Amino acid sequence: MDNKRLLVAIAISIAILLGFELWNRPTVQQQVQSQQQARQAPTEPLPPGIGSPAPTQGAQPPERVAAEHLPIETPRLGGSLNLRGARLDDLVLKNYRETVAPNSPLVRMFAPRGEVAPYFTQWGWSAADGRTPVPGPDTDWTVADKAPLTPQHPVTLRWDNGAGQVFEIVVSVDDNFMFSAQQRVINNGGEPVQVLPWTRVRREHTPQLANYYILHEGFVGVLGGHLQELKYSAAKDAANKAQGLAFQEDSTGGWAGFTDKYWLAAVTAMTPQETIRAAFRHTQEQPGPEGDRWQVDFSAPQPLSVAPGATADFGTRVFAGAKEVRTLDAYRDNLGITDFDKAVDFGWFYFLTKPFFYALDWLYHIVGNFGIAILIFTVALKALFFPLANKSYKSMARMRALTPRMNEIREKFKDDPAKMQQEMMGLYKTEKVNPASGCLPILIQIPVFFALYKVLFVTIEMRHAPFFGWIRDLSAPDPTNLFTLFGLIPWDPPHMLHMPVWAIIMGFTMWAQQRLNPQPPDPIQAKLFAWMPVIFTFMLASFPAGLVIYWSWNNTLSVLQQAWITRQERAERREQKKLVRT
């Protein structure tokens, strides 16, 4: 009977493990779909929306010269500004590569239409009066000179509609990832005109998603002082019910855009006091996932009326780059962008995760290695909770010393469970021990573990951060595997058979810690607990290496602390026995 119960418990544990894997990892079908989407090269026109450009007067002939591009040169960005359509559609991040390999391609943030993954920002106007010629997606803009766009040299795009109105876009960029655009209409005509300026971020594919439950990917923004998050699937459902409009809100200040795990493309108001209208959109222009079109629109809430001889302006900023915590914090504080730091998905434990990041980042700048920073941080946490853990470990040491007497009570009253429980509680009261005290360190460790997991998983500062030896990326799983004899066997085992070195170390330290704990009173519970190191070893094998290193080091410190307390308790009991004898 006991064996049956044990087998059932093990089966439940394995089922939980499998469920966790399926919950937190993308399915094969999802990965295939993402790859199929990435191979597509859509060529459809922009869909209508808040900022839909009206057709320009004088349609161009089918054959045209190639579009001109203005180079972008900043300390952290490279690429070009497409003068056809006023699109920022060529942008690479100079400080980030696709993999840890030194010759790996740079991360490409934006790509033009016609490539495998079009992704760009565009500025334009709609003709609110229905008659004013406005620039469109095929409009060729002019610049006064062909000097590159740099932090020291903004550029002015200009287009004359031939009907008395001149449109200008003054584009500037800072030393990091923020572009600013001042859209201007100069009315030299004899009648007032009404135009609606807009800025959009356009994504003509669905990106390959990590598909982790704890990570948000999709539409994100802070509008009306509230964080708005819509996953791609939810946005598609909402847009299908509202003719392409998934979400829309007027806001004073704020921002909205697309977030990936490490990258963000977002439009923000020029000032915190400026009123804007933001919208999330989706259209399906082809059957299948490759036909998904995603769009974030930013516009003035109402069309601008420009009298003859007058000028009207509308300004926005565009962030396109890495979600560096301190960079986002600086934009929040210096530009007044409300909650811009929430682009990093720190989750429900924000009050823990962000301070944890600051602490690790501070230690990193001292020691120069995030892995060492994690080890030092763990020691600091152990020191912080040392008195509480000491109390718990002392109680567990006393429980362990009482094991023979507890076994005697179980044997004596095995036919009378009520009497057995009464005698056990009496023993606990007499010896001043708490049988639940052993759970306290685990209860403390769980939120700390989860918060650190979030920091390692979502912050780009941890991306490609090396430790020592074979650990070249603390945010990725340990690449070694016992089932390939650590690379000696040329075999690609199933994901469930991934068993790296650090996971084995973690399992061993967990087993060593359990050896110092008192055995659970229930034999079946005791056998189940004996299997926990094995279960956790397999479960944490695919976790970020930094997290497994933290768990291993934390277990090691706990073993040392617990062994010291146990030795003290034994010495105290020996002294007490000596006093009794005398």
C-alpha positions in Angstrom: 0.0 0.0 0.0 2.8 2.4 1.0 4.6 1.7 -2.3 1.4 2.4 -4.3 1.0 5.8 -2.5 4.7 6.5 -3.2 4.3 5.7 -6.9 1.2 8.0 -7.1 3.1 10.8 -5.4 6.0 10.4 -7.8 3.7 10.3 -10.8 2.0 13.5 -9.6 5.4 15.2 -9.2 6.4 14.2 -12.7 3.1 15.4 -14.1 3.7 18.8 -12.4 7.1 18.9 -13.9 5.8 18.2 -17.4 3.0 20.7 -16.9 5.6 23.3 -15.9 7.6 22.7 -19.0 4.6 22.9 -21.3 3.4 26.1 -19.5 6.6 28.0 -19.8 7.9 27.0 -23.2 6.6 27.5 -26.7 5.2 24.6 -28.5 6.8 23.1 -31.6 3.8 24.3 -33.6 4.2 27.8 -32.4 7.9 27.8 -33.3 7.2 26.5 -36.8 4.5 29.2 -37.3 6.9 31.9 -36.2 9.5 30.6 -38.6 7.0 30.5 -41.4 6.0 34.1 -40.6 9.6 35.2 -40.7 10.1 33.8 -44.1 7.3 35.8 -45.6 8.0 39.1 -47.4 4.7 41.1 -47.3 4.2 43.9 -49.8 0.7 45.1 -48.9 -0.1 48.8 -48.4 -0.7 50.4 -45.1 -4.2 49.8 -43.7 -6.5 52.7 -42.8 -6.3 54.0 -39.3 -6.0 57.1 -37.2 -3.2 58.4 -39.4 -4.1 57.0 -42.8 -2.5 59.2 -45.4 -4.7 60.5 -48.2 -3.6 60.0 -51.8 -1.2 62.7 -53.1 -2.0 64.8 -56.1 -0.2 63.8 -59.3 0.3 60.1 -59.0 3.8 58.9 -59.8 4.5 56.6 -62.7 5.0 52.9 -62.0 8.7 53.0 -62.6 10.6 55.2 -60.2 14.2 55.7 -59.2 15.4 54.1 -56.0 14.5 55.8 -52.8 17.1 58.0 -51.1 18.3 57.2 -47.6 19.9 59.5 -45.2 22.5 57.8 -43.0 22.0 57.6 -39.2 25.2 57.7 -37.1 25.1 57.7 -33.3 27.3 56.1 -30.7 24.8 53.3 -30.3 22.7 53.2 -33.5 23.4 52.7 -37.2 21.2 52.7 -40.2 19.3 55.2 -42.4 16.2 57.3 -42.7 14.1 56.5 -45.8 13.3 59.7 -47.6 10.5 58.0 -49.4 7.5 58.0 -47.1 9.5 59.5 -44.2 10.1 56.1 -42.7 12.6 55.1 -40.1 13.0 51.6 -41.4 16.7 50.7 -41.2 18.1 50.6 -37.7 20.7 48.4 -36.0 21.9 48.4 -32.4 25.7 48.7 -32.3 26.1 47.3 -28.8 24.1 44.1 -29.2 24.6 41.0 -31.2 22.3 38.1 -31.9 24.4 35.5 -30.1 27.5 35.4 -27.8 29.8 34.8 -30.7 32.0 37.9 -31.3 31.3 37.8 -35.1 27.5 37.4 -34.7 25.4 39.9 -36.6 24.3 43.0 -34.8 20.7 43.1 -33.6 18.5 44.7 -36.2 15.7 46.8 -34.7 14.0 48.1 -37.9 13.8 46.7 -41.4 12.2 48.1 -44.6 9.2 46.8 -46.4 10.0 44.0 -48.8 12.4 42.3 -46.4 11.5 39.2 -44.3 10.4 41.1 -41.2 9.3 44.7 -42.0 9.3 46.9 -38.9 9.4 50.7 -39.0 8.3 54.0 -37.8 6.6 56.5 -40.1 5.5 60.2 -39.8 2.6 61.7 -41.8 -0.7 63.6 -42.0 -4.3 62.8 -42.9 -6.4 65.4 -44.8 -9.2 66.0 -42.3 -10.9 68.4 -44.7 -10.9 65.9 -47.5 -9.2 68.2 -50.0 -5.7 69.1 -48.9 -3.0 67.2 -50.6 -0.9 65.5 -47.9 2.3 63.4 -48.2 1.7 59.6 -48.5 3.8 56.5 -48.2 5.4 57.0 -51.6 6.2 60.7 -51.2 9.8 61.6 -51.8 11.0 64.1 -49.2 13.9 66.5 -49.7 16.6 67.7 -47.3 18.7 70.8 -47.4 21.9 68.7 -47.2 22.8 65.0 -47.3 24.7 65.1 -44.0 24.0 62.1 -41.7 21.5 62.3 -38.9 23.6 62.5 -35.7 23.1 63.7 -32.1 24.8 67.0 -33.1 23.0 67.3 -36.5 19.2 67.1 -36.8 17.7 67.0 -40.2 14.6 68.7 -41.8 12.5 66.8 -44.3 10.5 69.0 -46.6 7.7 68.5 -49.1 5.6 71.1 -51.0 2.2 69.9 -52.1 2.0 72.5 -54.8 -1.3 73.8 -53.4 0.1 76.4 -51.0 1.1 74.1 -48.1 4.6 73.1 -47.1 5.1 70.1 -44.8 8.2 69.7 -42.7 9.5 67.0 -40.3 12.4 68.0 -38.1 14.1 64.8 -36.9 16.7 64.6 -34.2 18.3 61.8 -32.2 20.2 61.6 -28.9 23.1 59.5 -27.8 21.0 56.5 -26.9 17.7 55.3 -28.5 15.4 58.3 -28.6 14.3 60.1 -31.8 12.3 63.3 -31.7 10.2 64.6 -34.6 8.5 67.9 -34.9 5.8 67.8 -37.6 5.0 71.3 -39.1 2.5 72.5 -41.6 3.1 76.0 -43.2 0.0 77.3 -44.9 1.0 79.7 -47.7 -2.4 79.3 -49.4 -5.4 81.6 -49.3 -7.8 79.2 -47.4 -7.6 77.5 -44.0 -6.7 73.8 -44.1 -7.4 71.0 -41.6 -4.9 68.2 -41.3 -4.3 65.5 -38.7 -0.6 64.8 -37.9 0.3 61.3 -36.8 3.2 59.0 -36.0 3.0 55.2 -36.3 5.0 52.1 -35.5 4.2 49.4 -38.0 5.1 45.7 -37.8 4.2 43.7 -40.9 4.6 40.2 -39.3 4.1 38.5 -36.0 7.5 38.2 -34.4 8.9 34.9 -33.0 7.7 34.9 -29.4 9.3 33.4 -26.3 5.8 32.4 -25.2 6.6 32.4 -21.5 3.8 32.9 -19.1 5.8 35.3 -17.0 6.8 37.5 -19.9 4.7 40.0 -21.7 5.2 40.4 -25.5 3.0 42.5 -27.7 1.3 45.9 -27.3 2.4 47.9 -24.3 1.9 51.5 -23.1 1.0 53.8 -20.3 -2.0 55.9 -21.2 -4.1 57.9 -18.8 -1.7 57.0 -16.1 -2.4 53.2 -16.4 -0.3 50.4 -17.8 -1.9 48.8 -20.9 -0.8 45.4 -22.0 -2.2 43.4 -24.9 -0.7 40.2 -26.1 -0.8 39.6 -29.8 -3.5 37.0 -29.5 -5.7 39.2 -27.3 -5.2 42.2 -29.6 -6.2 40.1 -32.6 -9.4 39.0 -30.9 -10.3 42.6 -29.8 -9.5 43.9 -33.3 -11.7 41.3 -35.0 -14.6 42.6 -33.0 -14.0 46.3 -33.7 -13.0 46.4 -37.4 -9.3 46.4 -36.8 -9.2 48.6 -33.7 -7.9 46.7 -30.6 -7.6 49.6 -28.2 -7.9 53.4 -28.3 -7.6 56.1 -25.7 -7.0 59.8 -25.4 -4.3 60.6 -22.8 -2.4 63.5 -21.4 1.2 62.5 -22.0 1.9 58.8 -22.1 3.5 56.3 -24.5 2.6 53.2 -26.5 4.4 50.6 -28.7 5.6 47.1 -29.2 7.6 45.2 -26.6 9.8 42.1 -27.1 11.7 40.4 -24.4 14.7 42.8 -24.7 13.6 45.4 -27.3 11.1 48.2 -27.4 9.7 50.4 -30.2 7.4 53.0 -28.7 5.9 56.5 -29.5 5.7 59.0 -26.7 4.2 62.5 -26.3 6.7 65.3 -26.7 5.7 66.7 -23.3 3.9 65.2 -20.3 1.2 67.9 -20.7 0.4 67.2 -24.4 -2.9 65.5 -25.2 -2.7 62.7 -27.7 -4.8 59.9 -29.1 -3.2 56.4 -29.1 -4.5 53.3 -30.8 -3.5 49.6 -31.2 -4.5 48.1 -34.5 -4.5 44.7 -36.3 -5.5 43.7 -39.8 -5.4 40.4 -41.6 -4.3 41.1 -45.1 -3.5 37.5 -46.1 -4.8 34.1 -44.9 -2.7 32.6 -42.3 -0.3 34.0 -39.6 2.0 35.5 -42.2 -0.7 38.0 -43.1 -0.9 39.7 -39.7 -0.3 43.5 -39.7 0.2 45.3 -36.4 0.2 49.0 -35.8 0.5 51.6 -33.1 -0.9 55.0 -34.0 -0.2 58.3 -32.2 -2.0 61.4 -33.3 -3.4 64.7 -32.1 -6.9 64.1 -30.6 -8.5 66.5 -33.1 -7.4 67.8 -36.6 -5.2 70.9 -36.6 -6.8 74.0 -38.3 -4.2 76.1 -40.0 -5.2 79.5 -41.1 -3.7 81.2 -44.2 -0.2 82.5 -43.3 -0.1 80.4 -40.1 1.9 77.4 -39.0 0.8 74.3 -36.9 3.1 71.9 -35.1 2.8 68.5 -33.5 5.7 66.7 -31.8 6.4 63.1 -30.8 9.3 61.0 -29.7 10.1 57.5 -30.8 12.1 55.1 -28.7 13.7 52.3 -30.7 16.3 50.2 -28.9 17.2 48.0 -25.9 15.2 48.0 -22.7 18.1 49.1 -20.5 16.7 49.7 -17.0 18.8 52.8 -16.2 18.3 54.3 -19.7 14.5 53.9 -19.4 14.7 55.4 -15.9 16.6 58.4 -17.2 14.0 59.0 -19.9 11.2 58.8 -17.3 12.9 61.3 -15.1 14.4 63.7 -17.6 11.7 63.8 -20.2 8.7 63.2 -18.0 7.6 60.0 -19.7 5.2 58.4 -17.3 6.2 55.0 -16.0 8.5 54.4 -18.9 10.5 51.9 -16.8 7.5 49.6 -16.9 8.4 48.6 -20.4 10.6 46.1 -18.6 8.2 43.4 -17.3 9.3 43.2 -13.7 5.9 41.6 -12.9 3.8 41.5 -9.7 7.0 41.4 -7.5 8.1 44.8 -8.9 8.8 45.9 -5.3 11.4 43.1 -5.1 12.6 42.6 -8.7 13.7 46.2 -9.4 15.6 46.7 -6.1 17.2 43.3 -6.8 18.3 44.5 -10.2 19.7 47.7 -8.8 21.7 45.7 -6.1 23.0 43.2 -8.7 23.9 46.0 -11.1 25.7 48.0 -8.4 27.7 44.9 -7.4 28.5 44.2 -11.1 30.0 47.6 -11.6 32.2 46.8 -8.5 33.4 43.3 -9.3 32.9 43.3 -13.1 31.0 39.9 -13.3 27.3 39.3 -12.9 27.9 35.8 -11.7 30.1 37.0 -8.8 27.5 39.7 -8.2 24.9 37.0 -7.7 27.1 35.1 -5.3 27.8 38.2 -3.2 24.1 39.2 -3.4 23.1 35.8 -2.1 25.5 36.1 0.9 23.9 39.5 1.6 20.4 38.0 1.6 21.5 35.2 3.9 23.0 37.7 6.3 19.7 39.7 6.2 17.6 36.7 7.1 20.3 35.1 9.3 18.4 35.6 12.7 15.2 34.3 11.2 16.9 31.3 9.6 18.9 30.6 12.8 15.6 30.3 14.8 14.2 28.0 12.2 17.3 25.8 11.9 17.6 25.6 15.7 14.0 24.3 15.8 14.8 21.8 13.1 17.9 20.6 14.9 15.9 20.0 18.0 13.3 18.2 15.9 16.0 16.0 14.6 17.3 15.2 18.1 13.7 14.3 19.1 13.3 11.8 16.2 13.9 8.7 18.4 11.3 9.8 21.0 8.9 10.6 18.2 9.3 7.2 16.7 8.6 5.6 20.1 5.3 7.5 20.4 4.3 6.5 16.9 5.0 2.8 17.7 3.3 3.0 21.1 0.1 4.6 19.8 0.0 3.4 16.3 -3.5 2.1 16.8 -4.8 5.3 18.4 -4.1 8.3 16.0 -5.8 10.8 18.3 -3.7 9.8 21.3 -0.5 9.8 19.1 -1.2 13.4 18.0 -1.9 14.4 21.6 1.4 13.0 22.8 3.3 14.5 19.8 1.9 18.0 20.6 2.8 17.5 24.2 6.4 16.6 23.3 6.7 19.7 21.0 5.4 21.9 23.8 7.7 20.4 26.4 10.8 20.7 24.1 9.7 24.1 22.7 9.9 23.1 19.1 7.7 24.1 16.1 7.2 21.3 13.6 6.4 23.8 10.9 9.5 25.9 11.4 11.4 24.0 8.6 9.0 25.5 6.1 9.9 29.1 7.0 13.2 29.3 5.0 11.5 27.9 2.0 8.6 30.3 2.3 11.1 33.2 2.4 13.1 31.8 -0.4 10.2 31.4 -2.9 9.5 35.1 -3.5 13.3 35.8 -3.5 13.8 33.0 -6.0 11.0 34.2 -8.3 12.1 37.8 -8.1 15.7 36.9 -9.0 14.3 34.7 -11.8 12.5 37.7 -13.3 15.6 39.8 -13.0 17.8 37.2 -14.8 15.1 36.5 -17.4 13.8 39.9 -18.4 16.6 42.4 -18.0 18.9 42.9 -21.0 21.8 43.7 -18.7 21.9 39.9 -17.9 21.7 39.0 -21.6 25.0 37.4 -22.8 26.6 38.1 -19.3 29.3 35.5 -18.8 30.3 33.8 -15.6 33.4 31.5 -15.7 34.3 28.5 -17.8 31.5 27.2 -20.1 28.9 29.6 -18.7 29.0 32.4 -21.3 25.4 33.6 -20.8 23.8 33.7 -17.3 20.4 34.3 -18.8 20.5 31.1 -20.8 20.5 27.5 -19.6 23.8 25.7 -18.8 24.7 24.2 -22.2 26.4 21.1 -20.8 24.5 17.8 -20.7 25.2 14.6 -18.7 23.3 12.5 -21.3 25.9 13.5 -24.0 28.7 12.9 -21.6 29.2 16.7 -21.7 29.8 16.8 -25.4 31.6 13.5 -26.0 28.6 11.8 -27.6 27.3 13.5 -30.8 23.7 13.2 -29.8 20.9 15.8 -29.5 18.7 14.4 -26.7 15.1 15.4 -26.0 14.6 18.6 -24.0 13.5 16.6 -20.9 16.9 14.9 -20.9 18.9 18.1 -20.6 21.0 17.6 -17.5 23.7 20.2 -17.1 26.6 20.4 -14.6 25.1 23.2 -12.5 21.8 21.5 -12.2 23.6 18.4 -10.8 25.4 20.6 -8.4 22.2 22.2 -7.3 20.5 18.7 -6.8 23.5 17.5 -4.7 23.4 20.6 -2.5 19.6 20.2 -2.1 20.1 16.6 -1.1 22.8 17.6 1.4 20.5 20.1 3.0 17.7 17.6 3.3 20.1 15.2 5.1 20.3 17.8 7.9 16.6 18.3 8.2 14.4 16.1 10.4 12.5 13.3 8.7 8.8 14.0 8.1 6.6 12.0 10.5 4.7 10.3 7.6 6.8 7.6 5.9 5.2 8.3 2.5 5.9 12.0 2.9 9.5 11.2 3.9 10.0 9.1 0.7 8.4 11.8 -1.4 10.8 14.4 0.1 13.7 12.1 -0.7 12.7 12.4 -4.4 12.5 16.2 -4.4 16.2 16.8 -5.2 15.8 14.6 -8.2 12.6 16.3 -9.3 14.1 19.8 -8.8 17.2 18.9 -10.6 15.3 18.0 -13.8 13.0 21.0 -13.4 15.7 23.6 -13.0 17.9 22.1 -15.7 16.4 24.4 -18.3 16.3 27.5 -16.1 18.8 30.3 -16.6 22.2 29.3 -15.5 22.5 32.3 -13.2 19.4 31.2 -11.3 20.7 27.6 -10.9 24.0 29.0 -9.6 22.2 31.2 -7.1 20.1 28.2 -5.9 23.2 26.0 -5.6 25.2 28.7 -3.7 22.2 29.4 -1.4 21.8 25.7 -0.6 25.6 25.5 0.2 25.3 28.5 2.6 22.2 26.9 4.2 24.0 23.6 4.7 27.0 25.4 6.3 24.7 27.4 8.6 22.5 24.4 9.5 25.6 22.2 10.2 27.0 24.9 12.5 23.7 25.2 14.4 23.3 21.4 14.6 26.8 21.1 16.1 26.0 23.9 18.6 22.8 22.2 19.6 24.6 18.9 20.2 27.2 20.6 22.3 24.5 22.3 24.4 22.7 19.0 24.9 26.0 17.3 26.0 26.5 20.2 28.5 23.0 19.8 29.8 23.5 16.0 30.3 26.7 16.7 32.2 24.9 19.2 34.5 22.1 16.7 35.1 24.6 14.0 36.1 26.4 16.3 38.6 
